[in-house]
């Protein structure tokens, strides 16, 4: 970890915890409680900045956060008039809840800030710059890193993300030579993109070797109906052994639209399934439409985002006929000199209507592309102040949903990380710039708000549960009961810390950390 990344890591954690504690501080002051100290950092006290209204403002040796010391916090101190324990339940609950609330407010403010000053990531436009390198991929093995700018591919100048991605996608199994700019230092990297093949509504990945593994199986697709499951390994197609991506691509082309027989390996058993291919893509009016979604996923020929069709447009009908499959689209445009398209764009209430020359209409039942295993950086789009506020709030809601989804039992082991992973992520965002640094801070602040509300003793959520129990029982827990609760909370937190550190270290050793 570079000194710059370490400094940013300390500042981010310091600001997040200090703002969280500031929420407790403000609520305590407004509730008439005496606050003895507001501290920046923890550990031995280094200096007292000043004292105001009985509160000492101090700096401590370890600059990772801070704390607030409120008078009368311990059980049995109910006789201190301006202490915490002497206050009504609702006041104590307000003070406890204010910490997560302020963490939430900080996240919202951060999202609004990046929207106003930088704009938001455009989901359709990418830059020739690396946003993230997936672990254990070709990109990771050749040393590609977040923040790297790809200037040339095989000697051809690259000016944007679309060109970069298309050049890599067009060369599965064939070497590419990348000219990379990393902080002003040029280097040449060589790599062979791995095959990825869309077929039967499933993604067949060769990222981890020469065998095709079902990485994703779309719901209600031909693959799903045939019984193909994620992690199935393709052994043969129509009796032809599949030893690499080129074998699979050739077998698909030879079979065409006929029913295919696939031999799969699943948990050391061989399973045979049968499926009939469907049209995967249709090139129409300068755009490639992907099915079954019927969405414009890329442009062909010279048509670009400035044209009448935009990336993400969803095709509803052609000539008044509803389109749900690629076969229907091919039939509706066959021999036509002009087509009337009805399109849904950004979920508008009234569909858009376009009248275009169809051009040369071609279709395919599969798509083979090359992948190195990195994500390009999205371009930013500036918005007005009101739109920035609205988009910032939408980003906050989306992140909350993502946090809760990541805490599901099936995903928590892969998605949750501790200080080691946060430090690694900090190194990545420092390479990417201020926008991503503030975005990471917002994400961590929101995570702090959510996790702190978990009903675990020691956490704010645990304290709120205890206050709710006190309200129902109409009496407090005894000092001994509180001690047992606190000991249980400390034990739970201890186990979680050990588990998270073990998980972080395991991910590092296993090469599962993005670069």
TABEL-V753594 format. One record per residue. N is the residue number from 1. PSI is psi in whole degrees, -180 to 180 (* if undefined). Layout:
N;PSI
N;PSI
//
This chain:
1;124
2;158
3;-37
4;-45
5;-39
6;-42
7;-44
8;-40
9;-46
10;-42
11;-44
12;-53
13;-38
14;-46
15;-44
16;-50
17;-40
18;-41
19;-38
20;-48
21;-30
22;-33
23;-46
24;-42
25;-51
26;-45
27;-39
28;-44
29;-45
30;-25
31;3
32;16
33;151
34;127
35;115
36;-35
37;139
38;114
39;138
40;118
41;-179
42;-179
43;-160
44;140
45;132
46;-45
47;147
48;119
49;-54
50;171
51;132
52;125
53;52
54;7
55;126
56;132
57;118
58;163
59;132
60;169
61;-36
62;108
63;44
64;74
65;-136
66;-176
67;162
68;129
69;107
70;137
71;142
72;39
73;-23
74;146
75;140
76;-4
77;33
78;-13
79;2
80;111
81;-42
82;22
83;168
84;-48
85;-20
86;-8
87;162
88;158
89;-42
90;-34
91;-42
92;-41
93;-38
94;-43
95;-43
96;-45
97;-24
98;-30
99;-59
100;-35
101;-45
102;-33
103;-40
104;-44
105;-42
106;-41
107;-45
108;-46
109;-39
110;-43
111;-40
112;-39
113;-48
114;-30
115;-41
116;-42
117;-37
118;-25
119;-168
120;158
121;129
122;119
123;-5
124;-17
125;130
126;160
127;162
128;53
129;143
130;126
131;-45
132;142
133;121
134;142
135;150
136;39
137;174
138;-42
139;-40
140;-39
141;-33
142;-4
143;17
144;144
145;157
146;137
147;-14
148;139
149;126
150;114
151;-39
152;150
153;119
154;39
155;-7
156;128
157;137
158;128
159;-14
160;172
161;-33
162;-47
163;-43
164;-49
165;-43
166;-39
167;-41
168;-43
169;-31
170;-3
171;53
172;130
173;2
174;140
175;142
176;144
177;119
178;131
179;116
180;135
181;116
182;103
183;41
184;-6
185;124
186;142
187;157
188;127
189;139
190;140
191;159
192;110
193;137
194;151
195;144
196;124
197;125
198;119
199;132
200;23
201;15
202;152
203;120
204;112
205;139
206;22
207;-28
208;15
209;-164
210;1
211;145
212;120
213;130
214;104
215;-30
216;134
217;113
218;144
219;138
220;15
221;171
222;-38
223;-45
224;-42
225;-30
226;-12
227;10
228;136
229;155
230;143
231;-1
232;140
233;129
234;122
235;-46
236;157
237;117
238;38
239;-10
240;122
241;138
242;103
243;-10
244;179
245;-37
246;-38
247;-46
248;-43
249;-43
250;-40
251;-38
252;-45
253;-39
254;-33
255;-34
256;-137
257;2
258;159
259;138
260;147
261;124
262;128
263;125
264;150
265;124
266;113
267;49
268;14
269;148
270;127
271;136
272;130
273;161
274;137
275;145
276;124
277;157
278;163
279;126
280;-45
281;150
282;126
283;115
284;131
285;38
286;4
287;153
288;122
289;127
290;134
291;152
292;0
293;-22
294;45
295;140
296;110
297;-16
298;170
299;148
300;166
301;-131
302;4
303;129
304;176
305;-18
306;-11
307;-175
308;-27
309;136
310;152
311;135
312;-10
313;140
314;125
315;125
316;-46
317;160
318;121
319;32
320;-6
321;126
322;136
323;119
324;-14
325;160
326;-35
327;-39
328;-38
329;-43
330;-44
331;-38
332;-21
333;-2
334;121
335;2
336;139
337;-17
338;142
339;144
340;112
341;138
342;123
343;140
344;123
345;118
346;37
347;38
348;148
349;-37
350;117
351;150
352;147
353;124
354;140
355;114
356;154
357;129
358;-25
359;-161
360;117
361;119
362;155
363;161
364;149
365;-8
366;168
367;124
368;127
369;163
370;139
371;139
372;-24
373;33
374;160
375;127
376;154
377;138
378;149
379;160
380;144
381;122
382;144
383;167
384;170
385;-48
386;-44
387;-34
388;-41
389;-45
390;-43
391;-36
392;-40
393;-37
394;-40
395;-39
396;-45
397;-43
398;-37
399;-37
400;-45
401;-40
402;-39
403;-47
404;-37
405;-37
406;-18
407;2
408;144
409;-36
410;-19
411;-16
412;-34
413;-35
414;-31
415;-24
416;132
417;161
418;-157
419;-35
420;-46
421;-36
422;-41
423;-42
424;-42
425;-34
426;-42
427;-38
428;-48
429;-29
430;-38
431;-27
432;-29
433;177
434;-39
435;-48
436;-28
437;-48
438;-37
439;-43
440;-42
441;-41
442;-43
443;-42
444;-37
445;-41
446;-40
447;-40
448;-40
449;-46
450;-50
451;-36
452;-18
453;2
454;139
455;57
456;130
457;146
458;-43
459;160
460;-38
461;-37
462;-42
463;-40
464;-37
465;-43
466;-38
467;-36
468;-41
469;-42
470;-39
471;-39
472;-43
473;-21
474;24
475;156
476;160
477;148
478;166
479;-41
480;-43
481;-41
482;-38
483;-42
484;-41
485;-44
486;-39
487;-40
488;-41
489;-43
490;-40
491;-43
492;-45
493;-41
494;-45
495;-43
496;-42
497;-46
498;-44
499;-42
500;-44
501;-42
502;-42
503;-44
504;-48
505;-39
506;-40
507;-38
508;-48
509;-39
510;1
511;36
512;13
513;128
514;151
515;*
//
